[in-house]
Amino acid sequence: MTEQSTDERTRIRAAMDRLLAGRPTASDGALTVVALAAEAGVHRMALQKRHADLKHEFYERVRAETKQLPESEKRLRKTVSDLKETVAAQKAEITVLRHQVTQLALANVVLTLQGKERHTGETADNVVPFHPKER
């Protein structure tokens, strides 16, 4: 490891300790990677790429020491919950639409049969055909 990398890791660990103790100095104190990066004075991508192990360690410590879920996991859980509600609503809508398709198909059959009866000469007194039969 380079000296710069070692220095970054030291600052990240110190920032973890401050955030988990509730004493942030350079961030809003949220238990997120963004706040951790700001607190440590490193770019967020450094945590994502070079120090991914520290990012995972941070989230594990958040779970263990604060007995709460990290913000990113809360957002993901909310997204999953919203998507499950959307899927349930769409399934209900599909059921209704299938029922409507069945009803419309039955109505089409009835109207088709009525139209065939009318073509055979059995018409009501108040029905005028579009194409009168030639006689």
Contacts in CASP RR format, 6 or more apart in sequence:
PFRMAT RR
TARGET T0000
AUTHOR 0000-0000-0000
METHOD contacts of the structure
MODEL  1
MTEQSTDERTRIRAAMDRLLAGRPTASDGALTVVALAAEAGVHRMALQKR
HADLKHEFYERVRAETKQLPESEKRLRKTVSDLKETVAAQKAEITVLRHQ
VTQLALANVVLTLQGKERHTGETADNVVPFHPKER
1 9 0 8 1.000
5 50 0 8 1.000
8 40 0 8 1.000
8 42 0 8 1.000
8 46 0 8 1.000
8 50 0 8 1.000
8 51 0 8 1.000
9 51 0 8 1.000
9 54 0 8 1.000
11 40 0 8 1.000
11 41 0 8 1.000
11 42 0 8 1.000
12 36 0 8 1.000
12 40 0 8 1.000
12 42 0 8 1.000
12 47 0 8 1.000
12 51 0 8 1.000
12 54 0 8 1.000
12 58 0 8 1.000
13 54 0 8 1.000
14 40 0 8 1.000
15 26 0 8 1.000
15 27 0 8 1.000
15 36 0 8 1.000
15 39 0 8 1.000
15 40 0 8 1.000
15 41 0 8 1.000
16 36 0 8 1.000
16 54 0 8 1.000
16 57 0 8 1.000
16 58 0 8 1.000
16 61 0 8 1.000
18 24 0 8 1.000
18 25 0 8 1.000
18 39 0 8 1.000
19 27 0 8 1.000
19 29 0 8 1.000
19 31 0 8 1.000
19 35 0 8 1.000
19 36 0 8 1.000
19 39 0 8 1.000
20 31 0 8 1.000
20 61 0 8 1.000
20 62 0 8 1.000
20 65 0 8 1.000
20 66 0 8 1.000
22 29 0 8 1.000
24 35 0 8 1.000
24 39 0 8 1.000
25 39 0 8 1.000
26 38 0 8 1.000
26 39 0 8 1.000
26 41 0 8 1.000
27 34 0 8 1.000
27 35 0 8 1.000
27 36 0 8 1.000
27 38 0 8 1.000
27 39 0 8 1.000
28 35 0 8 1.000
28 38 0 8 1.000
29 35 0 8 1.000
29 39 0 8 1.000
30 71 0 8 1.000
31 62 0 8 1.000
31 66 0 8 1.000
31 68 0 8 1.000
31 70 0 8 1.000
31 71 0 8 1.000
32 70 0 8 1.000
32 71 0 8 1.000
32 72 0 8 1.000
33 44 0 8 1.000
33 47 0 8 1.000
33 48 0 8 1.000
33 55 0 8 1.000
33 58 0 8 1.000
33 72 0 8 1.000
34 44 0 8 1.000
36 47 0 8 1.000
36 55 0 8 1.000
36 58 0 8 1.000
37 43 0 8 1.000
37 44 0 8 1.000
37 46 0 8 1.000
37 47 0 8 1.000
42 51 0 8 1.000
47 54 0 8 1.000
47 55 0 8 1.000
48 55 0 8 1.000
59 70 0 8 1.000
59 72 0 8 1.000
59 73 0 8 1.000
62 68 0 8 1.000
62 69 0 8 1.000
62 70 0 8 1.000
63 69 0 8 1.000
63 70 0 8 1.000
69 77 0 8 1.000
118 127 0 8 1.000
118 129 0 8 1.000
123 129 0 8 1.000
END
